[in-house]
Amino acid sequence: MGALIFFDEEVTANDNKGNRSKCQVEVVDNHGVPEVRIGSVGAAYTGSIAEFDNKEQFENFVDAVNDLHQRLYSNN
């Protein structure tokens, strides 16, 4: 069985030099290791892969995403 993908979307990438393009972002359970993959559309697994070193680090990431979500949508 392969990795379980929880998020898989094509998004806009910005290299901070004014260049914009499309890329693929995935949030994955890779056999118990949480990963965020960012790469070419249709091939995120060949790009950059952030593997969390431990459960605490991953929980901090999730908390940060939840905090950002709450901040962005609390005024609606």
PDB file of N, CA, C and O in Angstrom:
ATOM      1  N   MET A   1       0.832  -1.172   0.000  1.00  0.00           N
ATOM      2  CA  MET A   1       0.000   0.000   0.000  1.00  0.00           C
ATOM      3  C   MET A   1       0.880   1.240   0.000  1.00  0.00           C
ATOM      4  O   MET A   1       1.886   1.287   0.708  1.00  0.00           O
ATOM      5  N   GLY A   2       0.508   2.253  -0.794  1.00  0.00           N
ATOM      6  CA  GLY A   2       1.286   3.467  -0.907  1.00  0.00           C
ATOM      7  C   GLY A   2       0.939   4.482   0.158  1.00  0.00           C
ATOM      8  O   GLY A   2       0.244   4.178   1.127  1.00  0.00           O
ATOM      9  N   ALA A   3       1.424   5.670  -0.032  1.00  0.00           N
ATOM     10  CA  ALA A   3       1.178   6.763   0.898  1.00  0.00           C
ATOM     11  C   ALA A   3      -0.280   7.210   0.801  1.00  0.00           C
ATOM     12  O   ALA A   3      -0.879   7.167  -0.273  1.00  0.00           O
ATOM     13  N   LEU A   4      -0.838   7.635   1.920  1.00  0.00           N
ATOM     14  CA  LEU A   4      -2.208   8.127   1.982  1.00  0.00           C
ATOM     15  C   LEU A   4      -2.169   9.642   1.838  1.00  0.00           C
ATOM     16  O   LEU A   4      -1.535  10.330   2.637  1.00  0.00           O
ATOM     17  N   ILE A   5      -2.844  10.157   0.823  1.00  0.00           N
ATOM     18  CA  ILE A   5      -2.824  11.592   0.517  1.00  0.00           C
ATOM     19  C   ILE A   5      -4.068  12.251   1.101  1.00  0.00           C
ATOM     20  O   ILE A   5      -5.190  11.830   0.819  1.00  0.00           O
ATOM     21  N   PHE A   6      -3.867  13.289   1.919  1.00  0.00           N
ATOM     22  CA  PHE A   6      -4.962  14.012   2.556  1.00  0.00           C
ATOM     23  C   PHE A   6      -5.282  15.325   1.844  1.00  0.00           C
ATOM     24  O   PHE A   6      -6.402  15.825   1.946  1.00  0.00           O
ATOM     25  N   PHE A   7      -4.332  15.876   1.140  1.00  0.00           N
ATOM     26  CA  PHE A   7      -4.523  17.118   0.392  1.00  0.00           C
ATOM     27  C   PHE A   7      -3.722  16.997  -0.881  1.00  0.00           C
ATOM     28  O   PHE A   7      -2.563  16.585  -0.845  1.00  0.00           O
ATOM     29  N   ASP A   8      -4.313  17.347  -1.999  1.00  0.00           N
ATOM     30  CA  ASP A   8      -3.638  17.234  -3.293  1.00  0.00           C
ATOM     31  C   ASP A   8      -4.246  18.273  -4.223  1.00  0.00           C
ATOM     32  O   ASP A   8      -5.300  18.047  -4.818  1.00  0.00           O
ATOM     33  N   GLU A   9      -3.572  19.417  -4.345  1.00  0.00           N
ATOM     34  CA  GLU A   9      -4.115  20.529  -5.126  1.00  0.00           C
ATOM     35  C   GLU A   9      -3.041  21.193  -5.976  1.00  0.00           C
ATOM     36  O   GLU A   9      -1.862  21.208  -5.623  1.00  0.00           O
ATOM     37  N   GLU A  10      -3.475  21.736  -7.094  1.00  0.00           N
ATOM     38  CA  GLU A  10      -2.631  22.582  -7.920  1.00  0.00           C
ATOM     39  C   GLU A  10      -2.784  24.002  -7.394  1.00  0.00           C
ATOM     40  O   GLU A  10      -3.902  24.504  -7.273  1.00  0.00           O
ATOM     41  N   VAL A  11      -1.670  24.650  -7.081  1.00  0.00           N
ATOM     42  CA  VAL A  11      -1.691  26.000  -6.526  1.00  0.00           C
ATOM     43  C   VAL A  11      -0.717  26.882  -7.302  1.00  0.00           C
ATOM     44  O   VAL A  11       0.032  26.406  -8.155  1.00  0.00           O
ATOM     45  N   THR A  12      -0.743  28.162  -6.991  1.00  0.00           N
ATOM     46  CA  THR A  12       0.168  29.101  -7.631  1.00  0.00           C
ATOM     47  C   THR A  12       1.450  29.207  -6.819  1.00  0.00           C
ATOM     48  O   THR A  12       1.411  29.402  -5.604  1.00  0.00           O
ATOM     49  N   ALA A  13       2.569  29.079  -7.488  1.00  0.00           N
ATOM     50  CA  ALA A  13       3.884  29.246  -6.880  1.00  0.00           C
ATOM     51  C   ALA A  13       4.403  30.635  -7.227  1.00  0.00           C
ATOM     52  O   ALA A  13       4.142  31.152  -8.314  1.00  0.00           O
ATOM     53  N   ASN A  14       5.138  31.233  -6.299  1.00  0.00           N
ATOM     54  CA  ASN A  14       5.722  32.541  -6.487  1.00  0.00           C
ATOM     55  C   ASN A  14       7.157  32.481  -5.979  1.00  0.00           C
ATOM     56  O   ASN A  14       7.388  32.155  -4.815  1.00  0.00           O
ATOM     57  N   ASP A  15       8.115  32.789  -6.833  1.00  0.00           N
ATOM     58  CA  ASP A  15       9.525  32.684  -6.430  1.00  0.00           C
ATOM     59  C   ASP A  15      10.059  33.970  -5.799  1.00  0.00           C
ATOM     60  O   ASP A  15      11.270  34.119  -5.635  1.00  0.00           O
ATOM     61  N   ASN A  16       9.171  34.898  -5.444  1.00  0.00           N
ATOM     62  CA  ASN A  16       9.518  36.186  -4.831  1.00  0.00           C
ATOM     63  C   ASN A  16      10.344  37.085  -5.745  1.00  0.00           C
ATOM     64  O   ASN A  16      10.908  38.080  -5.292  1.00  0.00           O
ATOM     65  N   LYS A  17      10.418  36.741  -7.026  1.00  0.00           N
ATOM     66  CA  LYS A  17      11.086  37.580  -8.015  1.00  0.00           C
ATOM     67  C   LYS A  17      10.079  38.034  -9.074  1.00  0.00           C
ATOM     68  O   LYS A  17      10.450  38.572 -10.117  1.00  0.00           O
ATOM     69  N   GLY A  18       8.806  37.805  -8.782  1.00  0.00           N
ATOM     70  CA  GLY A  18       7.756  38.200  -9.716  1.00  0.00           C
ATOM     71  C   GLY A  18       7.343  37.097 -10.670  1.00  0.00           C
ATOM     72  O   GLY A  18       6.426  37.285 -11.471  1.00  0.00           O
ATOM     73  N   ASN A  19       8.000  35.953 -10.601  1.00  0.00           N
ATOM     74  CA  ASN A  19       7.654  34.844 -11.477  1.00  0.00           C
ATOM     75  C   ASN A  19       6.602  33.971 -10.810  1.00  0.00           C
ATOM     76  O   ASN A  19       6.771  33.550  -9.665  1.00  0.00           O
ATOM     77  N   ARG A  20       5.526  33.704 -11.520  1.00  0.00           N
ATOM     78  CA  ARG A  20       4.444  32.879 -10.996  1.00  0.00           C
ATOM     79  C   ARG A  20       4.234  31.700 -11.937  1.00  0.00           C
ATOM     80  O   ARG A  20       4.315  31.833 -13.159  1.00  0.00           O
ATOM     81  N   SER A  21       3.966  30.559 -11.344  1.00  0.00           N
ATOM     82  CA  SER A  21       3.700  29.353 -12.122  1.00  0.00           C
ATOM     83  C   SER A  21       2.812  28.443 -11.285  1.00  0.00           C
ATOM     84  O   SER A  21       2.468  28.783 -10.153  1.00  0.00           O
ATOM     85  N   LYS A  22       2.446  27.318 -11.818  1.00  0.00           N
ATOM     86  CA  LYS A  22       1.630  26.351 -11.094  1.00  0.00           C
ATOM     87  C   LYS A  22       2.514  25.255 -10.521  1.00  0.00           C
ATOM     88  O   LYS A  22       3.525  24.880 -11.115  1.00  0.00           O
ATOM     89  N   CYS A  23       2.121  24.747  -9.362  1.00  0.00           N
ATOM     90  CA  CYS A  23       2.799  23.616  -8.766  1.00  0.00           C
ATOM     91  C   CYS A  23       1.764  22.750  -8.053  1.00  0.00           C
ATOM     92  O   CYS A  23       0.613  23.156  -7.893  1.00  0.00           O
ATOM     93  N   GLN A  24       2.164  21.593  -7.639  1.00  0.00           N
ATOM     94  CA  GLN A  24       1.298  20.650  -6.927  1.00  0.00           C
ATOM     95  C   GLN A  24       1.724  20.611  -5.463  1.00  0.00           C
ATOM     96  O   GLN A  24       2.916  20.543  -5.165  1.00  0.00           O
ATOM     97  N   VAL A  25       0.754  20.655  -4.549  1.00  0.00           N
ATOM     98  CA  VAL A  25       1.018  20.527  -3.120  1.00  0.00           C
ATOM     99  C   VAL A  25       0.234  19.327  -2.607  1.00  0.00           C
ATOM    100  O   VAL A  25      -0.955  19.177  -2.885  1.00  0.00           O
ATOM    101  N   GLU A  26       0.922  18.476  -1.855  1.00  0.00           N
ATOM    102  CA  GLU A  26       0.288  17.309  -1.243  1.00  0.00           C
ATOM    103  C   GLU A  26       0.631  17.272   0.243  1.00  0.00           C
ATOM    104  O   GLU A  26       1.739  17.625   0.646  1.00  0.00           O
ATOM    105  N   VAL A  27      -0.326  16.845   1.042  1.00  0.00           N
ATOM    106  CA  VAL A  27      -0.102  16.536   2.456  1.00  0.00           C
ATOM    107  C   VAL A  27      -0.336  15.041   2.584  1.00  0.00           C
ATOM    108  O   VAL A  27      -1.412  14.541   2.254  1.00  0.00           O
ATOM    109  N   VAL A  28       0.682  14.323   3.069  1.00  0.00           N
ATOM    110  CA  VAL A  28       0.727  12.873   2.916  1.00  0.00           C
ATOM    111  C   VAL A  28       1.090  12.180   4.226  1.00  0.00           C
ATOM    112  O   VAL A  28       1.896  12.679   5.011  1.00  0.00           O
ATOM    113  N   ASP A  29       0.474  11.018   4.442  1.00  0.00           N
ATOM    114  CA  ASP A  29       0.933  10.078   5.474  1.00  0.00           C
ATOM    115  C   ASP A  29       1.732   9.024   4.718  1.00  0.00           C
ATOM    116  O   ASP A  29       1.156   8.132   4.096  1.00  0.00           O
ATOM    117  N   ASN A  30       3.046   9.126   4.770  1.00  0.00           N
ATOM    118  CA  ASN A  30       3.915   8.195   4.064  1.00  0.00           C
ATOM    119  C   ASN A  30       4.380   7.120   5.041  1.00  0.00           C
ATOM    120  O   ASN A  30       5.470   7.202   5.606  1.00  0.00           O
ATOM    121  N   HIS A  31       3.534   6.116   5.225  1.00  0.00           N
ATOM    122  CA  HIS A  31       3.839   5.001   6.125  1.00  0.00           C
ATOM    123  C   HIS A  31       4.153   5.491   7.541  1.00  0.00           C
ATOM    124  O   HIS A  31       5.129   5.066   8.159  1.00  0.00           O
ATOM    125  N   GLY A  32       3.297   6.401   8.041  1.00  0.00           N
ATOM    126  CA  GLY A  32       3.448   6.901   9.402  1.00  0.00           C
ATOM    127  C   GLY A  32       4.308   8.143   9.532  1.00  0.00           C
ATOM    128  O   GLY A  32       4.434   8.688  10.628  1.00  0.00           O
ATOM    129  N   VAL A  33       4.902   8.604   8.441  1.00  0.00           N
ATOM    130  CA  VAL A  33       5.707   9.826   8.456  1.00  0.00           C
ATOM    131  C   VAL A  33       4.918  10.931   7.748  1.00  0.00           C
ATOM    132  O   VAL A  33       4.686  10.836   6.543  1.00  0.00           O
ATOM    133  N   PRO A  34       4.502  11.970   8.468  1.00  0.00           N
ATOM    134  CA  PRO A  34       3.776  13.057   7.817  1.00  0.00           C
ATOM    135  C   PRO A  34       4.712  13.861   6.920  1.00  0.00           C
ATOM    136  O   PRO A  34       5.831  14.199   7.305  1.00  0.00           O
ATOM    137  N   GLU A  35       4.225  14.159   5.714  1.00  0.00           N
ATOM    138  CA  GLU A  35       5.025  14.904   4.737  1.00  0.00           C
ATOM    139  C   GLU A  35       4.181  15.978   4.072  1.00  0.00           C
ATOM    140  O   GLU A  35       2.966  15.839   3.934  1.00  0.00           O
ATOM    141  N   VAL A  36       4.846  17.051   3.661  1.00  0.00           N
ATOM    142  CA  VAL A  36       4.279  18.039   2.758  1.00  0.00           C
ATOM    143  C   VAL A  36       5.162  18.012   1.526  1.00  0.00           C
ATOM    144  O   VAL A  36       6.373  18.214   1.606  1.00  0.00           O
ATOM    145  N   ARG A  37       4.529  17.755   0.368  1.00  0.00           N
ATOM    146  CA  ARG A  37       5.284  17.656  -0.886  1.00  0.00           C
ATOM    147  C   ARG A  37       4.896  18.817  -1.796  1.00  0.00           C
ATOM    148  O   ARG A  37       3.714  19.130  -1.941  1.00  0.00           O
ATOM    149  N   ILE A  38       5.885  19.449  -2.402  1.00  0.00           N
ATOM    150  CA  ILE A  38       5.650  20.540  -3.348  1.00  0.00           C
ATOM    151  C   ILE A  38       6.527  20.294  -4.559  1.00  0.00           C
ATOM    152  O   ILE A  38       7.747  20.180  -4.447  1.00  0.00           O
ATOM    153  N   GLY A  39       5.891  20.213  -5.723  1.00  0.00           N
ATOM    154  CA  GLY A  39       6.649  19.968  -6.934  1.00  0.00           C
ATOM    155  C   GLY A  39       5.846  20.276  -8.174  1.00  0.00           C
ATOM    156  O   GLY A  39       4.847  20.994  -8.121  1.00  0.00           O
ATOM    157  N   SER A  40       6.277  19.743  -9.266  1.00  0.00           N
ATOM    158  CA  SER A  40       5.606  19.964 -10.545  1.00  0.00           C
ATOM    159  C   SER A  40       4.186  19.421 -10.507  1.00  0.00           C
ATOM    160  O   SER A  40       3.897  18.456  -9.799  1.00  0.00           O
ATOM    161  N   VAL A  41       3.310  20.048 -11.272  1.00  0.00           N
ATOM    162  CA  VAL A  41       1.929  19.577 -11.360  1.00  0.00           C
ATOM    163  C   VAL A  41       1.938  18.123 -11.827  1.00  0.00           C
ATOM    164  O   VAL A  41       2.543  17.786 -12.845  1.00  0.00           O
ATOM    165  N   GLY A  42       1.261  17.276 -11.068  1.00  0.00           N
ATOM    166  CA  GLY A  42       1.193  15.856 -11.391  1.00  0.00           C
ATOM    167  C   GLY A  42       2.375  15.044 -10.881  1.00  0.00           C
ATOM    168  O   GLY A  42       2.406  13.824 -11.041  1.00  0.00           O
ATOM    169  N   ALA A  43       3.343  15.709 -10.270  1.00  0.00           N
ATOM    170  CA  ALA A  43       4.535  14.984  -9.811  1.00  0.00           C
ATOM    171  C   ALA A  43       5.124  15.635  -8.564  1.00  0.00           C
ATOM    172  O   ALA A  43       6.334  15.843  -8.482  1.00  0.00           O
ATOM    173  N   ALA A  44       4.269  15.957  -7.592  1.00  0.00           N
ATOM    174  CA  ALA A  44       4.764  16.611  -6.373  1.00  0.00           C
ATOM    175  C   ALA A  44       5.806  15.767  -5.660  1.00  0.00           C
ATOM    176  O   ALA A  44       6.708  16.300  -5.014  1.00  0.00           O
ATOM    177  N   TYR A  45       5.683  14.444  -5.776  1.00  0.00           N
ATOM    178  CA  TYR A  45       6.606  13.528  -5.097  1.00  0.00           C
ATOM    179  C   TYR A  45       8.036  13.629  -5.620  1.00  0.00           C
ATOM    180  O   TYR A  45       8.958  13.116  -4.985  1.00  0.00           O
ATOM    181  N   THR A  46       8.238  14.280  -6.764  1.00  0.00           N
ATOM    182  CA  THR A  46       9.591  14.441  -7.304  1.00  0.00           C
ATOM    183  C   THR A  46      10.193  15.798  -6.942  1.00  0.00           C
ATOM    184  O   THR A  46      11.336  16.086  -7.295  1.00  0.00           O
ATOM    185  N   GLY A  47       9.421  16.634  -6.235  1.00  0.00           N
ATOM    186  CA  GLY A  47       9.904  17.966  -5.861  1.00  0.00           C
ATOM    187  C   GLY A  47      10.487  17.966  -4.465  1.00  0.00           C
ATOM    188  O   GLY A  47      11.174  17.028  -4.060  1.00  0.00           O
ATOM    189  N   SER A  48      10.204  19.028  -3.739  1.00  0.00           N
ATOM    190  CA  SER A  48      10.679  19.146  -2.358  1.00  0.00           C
ATOM    191  C   SER A  48       9.720  18.415  -1.428  1.00  0.00           C
ATOM    192  O   SER A  48       8.502  18.517  -1.572  1.00  0.00           O
ATOM    193  N   ILE A  49      10.278  17.681  -0.477  1.00  0.00           N
ATOM    194  CA  ILE A  49       9.476  16.937   0.486  1.00  0.00           C
ATOM    195  C   ILE A  49       9.926  17.326   1.881  1.00  0.00           C
ATOM    196  O   ILE A  49      11.082  17.121   2.253  1.00  0.00           O
ATOM    197  N   ALA A  50       8.993  17.897   2.662  1.00  0.00           N
ATOM    198  CA  ALA A  50       9.267  18.223   4.059  1.00  0.00           C
ATOM    199  C   ALA A  50       8.765  17.061   4.903  1.00  0.00           C
ATOM    200  O   ALA A  50       7.565  16.789   4.946  1.00  0.00           O
ATOM    201  N   GLU A  51       9.687  16.377   5.574  1.00  0.00           N
ATOM    202  CA  GLU A  51       9.331  15.294   6.501  1.00  0.00           C
ATOM    203  C   GLU A  51       9.476  15.831   7.914  1.00  0.00           C
ATOM    204  O   GLU A  51      10.499  16.421   8.262  1.00  0.00           O
ATOM    205  N   PHE A  52       8.455  15.626   8.721  1.00  0.00           N
ATOM    206  CA  PHE A  52       8.498  16.088  10.105  1.00  0.00           C
ATOM    207  C   PHE A  52       9.286  15.087  10.933  1.00  0.00           C
ATOM    208  O   PHE A  52       9.083  13.878  10.825  1.00  0.00           O
ATOM    209  N   ASP A  53      10.180  15.599  11.757  1.00  0.00           N
ATOM    210  CA  ASP A  53      11.104  14.751  12.514  1.00  0.00           C
ATOM    211  C   ASP A  53      10.444  13.998  13.659  1.00  0.00           C
ATOM    212  O   ASP A  53      10.904  12.930  14.062  1.00  0.00           O
ATOM    213  N   ASN A  54       9.342  14.576  14.187  1.00  0.00           N
ATOM    214  CA  ASN A  54       8.671  13.924  15.308  1.00  0.00           C
ATOM    215  C   ASN A  54       7.232  14.418  15.391  1.00  0.00           C
ATOM    216  O   ASN A  54       6.836  15.342  14.681  1.00  0.00           O
ATOM    217  N   LYS A  55       6.467  13.792  16.262  1.00  0.00           N
ATOM    218  CA  LYS A  55       5.054  14.123  16.404  1.00  0.00           C
ATOM    219  C   LYS A  55       4.861  15.560  16.867  1.00  0.00           C
ATOM    220  O   LYS A  55       3.955  16.244  16.390  1.00  0.00           O
ATOM    221  N   GLU A  56       5.693  16.026  17.786  1.00  0.00           N
ATOM    222  CA  GLU A  56       5.567  17.392  18.296  1.00  0.00           C
ATOM    223  C   GLU A  56       5.759  18.424  17.186  1.00  0.00           C
ATOM    224  O   GLU A  56       5.011  19.398  17.105  1.00  0.00           O
ATOM    225  N   GLN A  57       6.742  18.216  16.349  1.00  0.00           N
ATOM    226  CA  GLN A  57       7.003  19.133  15.244  1.00  0.00           C
ATOM    227  C   GLN A  57       5.807  19.176  14.292  1.00  0.00           C
ATOM    228  O   GLN A  57       5.410  20.249  13.838  1.00  0.00           O
ATOM    229  N   PHE A  58       5.239  18.017  13.994  1.00  0.00           N
ATOM    230  CA  PHE A  58       4.073  17.957  13.118  1.00  0.00           C
ATOM    231  C   PHE A  58       2.877  18.643  13.774  1.00  0.00           C
ATOM    232  O   PHE A  58       2.141  19.373  13.111  1.00  0.00           O
ATOM    233  N   GLU A  59       2.681  18.411  15.075  1.00  0.00           N
ATOM    234  CA  GLU A  59       1.565  19.054  15.787  1.00  0.00           C
ATOM    235  C   GLU A  59       1.722  20.573  15.799  1.00  0.00           C
ATOM    236  O   GLU A  59       0.727  21.291  15.697  1.00  0.00           O
ATOM    237  N   ASN A  60       2.944  21.071  15.921  1.00  0.00           N
ATOM    238  CA  ASN A  60       3.188  22.516  15.860  1.00  0.00           C
ATOM    239  C   ASN A  60       2.815  23.068  14.486  1.00  0.00           C
ATOM    240  O   ASN A  60       2.253  24.159  14.385  1.00  0.00           O
ATOM    241  N   PHE A  61       3.124  22.322  13.437  1.00  0.00           N
ATOM    242  CA  PHE A  61       2.768  22.723  12.076  1.00  0.00           C
ATOM    243  C   PHE A  61       1.245  22.778  11.928  1.00  0.00           C
ATOM    244  O   PHE A  61       0.704  23.747  11.395  1.00  0.00           O
ATOM    245  N   VAL A  62       0.564  21.747  12.396  1.00  0.00           N
ATOM    246  CA  VAL A  62      -0.894  21.702  12.309  1.00  0.00           C
ATOM    247  C   VAL A  62      -1.512  22.846  13.098  1.00  0.00           C
ATOM    248  O   VAL A  62      -2.450  23.489  12.626  1.00  0.00           O
ATOM    249  N   ASP A  63      -0.998  23.106  14.291  1.00  0.00           N
ATOM    250  CA  ASP A  63      -1.500  24.224  15.096  1.00  0.00           C
ATOM    251  C   ASP A  63      -1.323  25.550  14.355  1.00  0.00           C
ATOM    252  O   ASP A  63      -2.213  26.400  14.383  1.00  0.00           O
ATOM    253  N   ALA A  64      -0.192  25.727  13.702  1.00  0.00           N
ATOM    254  CA  ALA A  64       0.067  26.961  12.959  1.00  0.00           C
ATOM    255  C   ALA A  64      -0.912  27.124  11.803  1.00  0.00           C
ATOM    256  O   ALA A  64      -1.413  28.224  11.568  1.00  0.00           O
ATOM    257  N   VAL A  65      -1.188  26.054  11.085  1.00  0.00           N
ATOM    258  CA  VAL A  65      -2.154  26.113   9.981  1.00  0.00           C
ATOM    259  C   VAL A  65      -3.544  26.428  10.528  1.00  0.00           C
ATOM    260  O   VAL A  65      -4.264  27.243   9.951  1.00  0.00           O
ATOM    261  N   ASN A  66      -3.927  25.792  11.635  1.00  0.00           N
ATOM    262  CA  ASN A  66      -5.226  26.071  12.248  1.00  0.00           C
ATOM    263  C   ASN A  66      -5.323  27.509  12.736  1.00  0.00           C
ATOM    264  O   ASN A  66      -6.364  28.145  12.574  1.00  0.00           O
ATOM    265  N   ASP A  67      -4.256  28.031  13.330  1.00  0.00           N
ATOM    266  CA  ASP A  67      -4.239  29.422  13.784  1.00  0.00           C
ATOM    267  C   ASP A  67      -4.384  30.380  12.606  1.00  0.00           C
ATOM    268  O   ASP A  67      -5.126  31.359  12.688  1.00  0.00           O
ATOM    269  N   LEU A  68      -3.684  30.104  11.519  1.00  0.00           N
ATOM    270  CA  LEU A  68      -3.791  30.941  10.329  1.00  0.00           C
ATOM    271  C   LEU A  68      -5.213  30.895   9.774  1.00  0.00           C
ATOM    272  O   LEU A  68      -5.778  31.929   9.418  1.00  0.00           O
ATOM    273  N   HIS A  69      -5.780  29.713   9.704  1.00  0.00           N
ATOM    274  CA  HIS A  69      -7.151  29.561   9.212  1.00  0.00           C
ATOM    275  C   HIS A  69      -8.116  30.380  10.067  1.00  0.00           C
ATOM    276  O   HIS A  69      -8.967  31.095   9.536  1.00  0.00           O
ATOM    277  N   GLN A  70      -7.986  30.279  11.362  1.00  0.00           N
ATOM    278  CA  GLN A  70      -8.863  31.018  12.275  1.00  0.00           C
ATOM    279  C   GLN A  70      -8.681  32.523  12.094  1.00  0.00           C
ATOM    280  O   GLN A  70      -9.658  33.271  12.073  1.00  0.00           O
ATOM    281  N   ARG A  71      -7.449  32.957  11.965  1.00  0.00           N
ATOM    282  CA  ARG A  71      -7.177  34.392  11.806  1.00  0.00           C
ATOM    283  C   ARG A  71      -7.769  34.928  10.506  1.00  0.00           C
ATOM    284  O   ARG A  71      -8.358  36.009  10.492  1.00  0.00           O
ATOM    285  N   LEU A  72      -7.618  34.182   9.421  1.00  0.00           N
ATOM    286  CA  LEU A  72      -8.100  34.644   8.123  1.00  0.00           C
ATOM    287  C   LEU A  72      -9.620  34.655   8.022  1.00  0.00           C
ATOM    288  O   LEU A  72     -10.188  35.474   7.300  1.00  0.00           O
ATOM    289  N   TYR A  73     -10.282  33.753   8.739  1.00  0.00           N
ATOM    290  CA  TYR A  73     -11.726  33.604   8.571  1.00  0.00           C
ATOM    291  C   TYR A  73     -12.526  33.998   9.801  1.00  0.00           C
ATOM    292  O   TYR A  73     -13.742  33.801   9.811  1.00  0.00           O
ATOM    293  N   SER A  74     -11.906  34.544  10.836  1.00  0.00           N
ATOM    294  CA  SER A  74     -12.635  34.918  12.046  1.00  0.00           C
ATOM    295  C   SER A  74     -13.479  36.185  11.844  1.00  0.00           C
ATOM    296  O   SER A  74     -14.423  36.426  12.597  1.00  0.00           O
ATOM    297  N   ASN A  75     -13.152  36.971  10.858  1.00  0.00           N
ATOM    298  CA  ASN A  75     -13.883  38.221  10.605  1.00  0.00           C
ATOM    299  C   ASN A  75     -15.083  38.016   9.694  1.00  0.00           C
ATOM    300  O   ASN A  75     -15.847  38.955   9.469  1.00  0.00           O
ATOM    301  N   ASN A  76     -15.265  36.829   9.172  1.00  0.00           N
ATOM    302  CA  ASN A  76     -16.379  36.591   8.231  1.00  0.00           C
ATOM    303  C   ASN A  76     -17.628  36.201   8.957  1.00  0.00           C
ATOM    304  O   ASN A  76     -18.659  35.964   8.328  1.00  0.00           O
TER     305      ASN A  76
END
